[in-house]
Amino acid sequence: MNNFVWVGSRQSDINYTKGFFNSSVTLYGDNLHRNYALCKISNRRIDNNTSGELRDKFVLEYIQKISNEDYNSRFMFYDSAWVMEIKELEQFKKCFICLNDFELLDTVRNKIRFKKFVSEQGCFNLVNSCVVDSADLSVETFQNLFDKFGEPLIFQKEVTSGGSGTFLVTKNNTELLAKLAVDKNRYIVSEYVWSNVPLNVHLAVFSNEIIVFPASVQLIELENNCLLYKGGDYFAFNKLSNEHKKELYSCANKLGKILQQSGFRGICGIDALLDENGKLFLMEVNPRFQGSSNILDRALSDYGYDSLVKINYDSFLHKGTEYTNIDLDNFSVDYSCYSLTYNDFGKQFLKEGRLLSKFGCIECENDGLDVEQQIDEQVYLLKLIFNKSIFKKGVAALF
């Protein structure tokens, strides 16, 4: 009998997976009940985007440990790109489940390659953009880009997660302009879409069908010139017009079929923008679970449905959607979430020990947070869960 193991950033991501996993290896967690949590073992809450070596060593060590203890261990990843990034994991690849073809995965997760991939389909609205190498960035280049796309500009690294590599650039921010020019990256540079509503929708891609789940409005905040994902609000999406909702679902289904024909299977997320004139732009696909997956899972659990990880697993077994029992016409996600990070507000929150009831949340997922341990700047602290809308003009209306 297989011993299923979850590998990802947060232990709370599997709170509503109905005991699918026997153990978990996470960056943030309580280190109890067969959870192996880096934050507890190292006494440090690391930033996954800046402490890759520490993450890689930890994940490798505990996958090896669990595999040695139980030959039947099988590992599912929150983001299977970790298998691509941590080269030493190749030796354990036979123990990993729900992996897509790496070349396809890289095409989908790479912003530049994905933009080329979908533009060739000719059936999606895409924001005006171009590709720039950091080595070619000069004062003249920046000026030409501002002349072409206006101000501000959006600079995105080829591969980003949660917005950590997505920068809002203005002419006056000379320090950021200098940083971008020496970072040795390729960027996709695009115009800024004013008064936009950022959207996200989960897909489950089977061999014979696509499941398009209820969508959410994303909560995006500007921190240190980065546009960072902070949470999702399913209530806010329901306030959009039926026309806009149908358009997003149609776009998601269309893209899901293209991914399906390319051989992709499992759970992924589609990001889109709705501009002030009601035009929908496809932005990107994240071939992994999403930041809001656990509240979608919570809703699925409320209705007695299978969890996303079970659906993900079945899709790779070539089971059809007849194995799922979801009635999407009578299913809604009555939750929103907000992730608190170690920024100025996060530090104030921890220092003052503010009562969570002040924010009206129904649950706090702290994933082993310990205020006495070393905490990296901008790192994830905890997630607040609500049974109400918290969206207001693109950010959380909490504070």
Helices and strands as residue ranges (DSSP letters): E 3-10, G 11-14, E 23-28, E 35-37, H 38-41, E 44-45, H 52-69, E 73-77, H 81-85, G 87-95, H 102-109, H 111-119, E 129-133, G 134-136, H 139-149, E 153-157, E 166-169, H 174-182, E 186-191, E 197-205, E 210-212, E 216-223, E 226-233, H 234-238, H 242-261, E 266-274, E 280-286, H 293-302, H 308-316, G 321-323, G 328-330, E 336-341, H 344-352, G 356-359, E 363-365, E 374-375, E 380-386, E 391-392, E 395-396
